[in-house]
Amino acid sequence: MPPPATTAEIHVANTRYHDLAARRYDEKWGIDYGARGRTQVLGKLGRALGGHGAGHYPRGLEIGAGTGYFGLNLLRAGTLAHYVATDISPGMLEVLRASAQRLGLAAQTACCESASLPFEDDSFDIVFGHAVLHHLPDLGASLREFRRVLAPGGMIAFCGEPSHYGDRLAAVPKRAAHALAPAWRALMRAPAAVRDGHHDIPEEATLETVVDVHAFTPAALEAHARAAGFEQARVSGEELAASLFGWANRALEATAEPTRVPHLWHLYAYHGYVTLQAFDRALLEPRLPPALFYNLLVSARAPIARAQASSTTPRTASTATSSTSAAPACSVNGAVGAPGR
């Protein structure tokens, strides 16, 4: 068995993996910036924050923003007045800026590591992300940075983090789908994929084994937040039936040429997922322990008063990228996409 990857190796792998995925990311995951996407994002954030709605935040910072699915939808919904997106991948942020420009939204971007953010203390009212914490090699250092840049009383909210048990459970529908794939493709009249349907090139599959660093238990995720100095930490679970259904469908689709999968199948997959998601929310999520679900959501509040004064010297984006990594140099970019700019 090879030795575990170092933090520097994980940073390099994260950059490369997400740069490779950026071009097709929105298409592959069905990213939507209309009413459907906003409904999904607002619902997830609201549940992470305790079911009291997403709220409104003057200054929002997204960690691991990717192509902007979460942050741009929150900006369009009016949940955020000012939005800053960070990611270790220049390729992902390039796609995000293009989407912001197309949508007429003002988004500032910063290419940096989550454990070394180029912002002053008390700069944001909420720090949030979707499916990002499990990629961070030094989660404790990153959470301490989130607390540093949060104003007193500010919130963190992270959604879509894989649970330890749910991650194992998801392997069951994937294995079943692969066994049924030849019959499914025949029924769909779709030829087998020329390449792995989840990845453009084999390198992506190899890198994926490095970048997925964590699968969490609810207790461990809450402990990480409390150890970083947050208060009122809360962990909940979402999507059990919906995740089993979704992973089975994704595994089937990955075996076929994407352009040959019928539109009716995609409609069935989407509406089936939404129906089961509603079933999960109404019946399973209020009754079952969070550990059983595929996704975990965590939120916590920064203390109203800091224990001690800390330096307010802003960090520069050039120092946010490790000098030992092979990642390209990153920088902070001003707002793009604002009407009239």
Buried (B, 14 or more C-beta within 10 A) or exposed (E): EEEEBEBBBBBBBBBBBBBBBBBEBBEBBEBBBEEEBBBBBBBBBBBBBEEEEBEBBEBBBBBBBBBBBBBBBBBBBEBBEBBBBBBBBBBBBBBBBBBBBEBEBBBBBBBBBBBBBBBBBBBBBBBBBBBBBBBBBBBEBBBBBBBBBBBEEBBBBBBBBBBBBBBEBBEEBBEBBBEBBEEBBEEBEBEEBEEEBBBEEEEBEEBBEBBBBBBBBBEBBBBBBBEBBBEEBBBBBBBBBBBBBBBBBBBBBBBBBEEEBEEEBEEEBBEBBBEBBEBBBEEBBEEEEBBBBBBBBBBBBBBEEBEEEEEEEEBEBEEBBBEEBEBEEBBBBEBBBEEEE
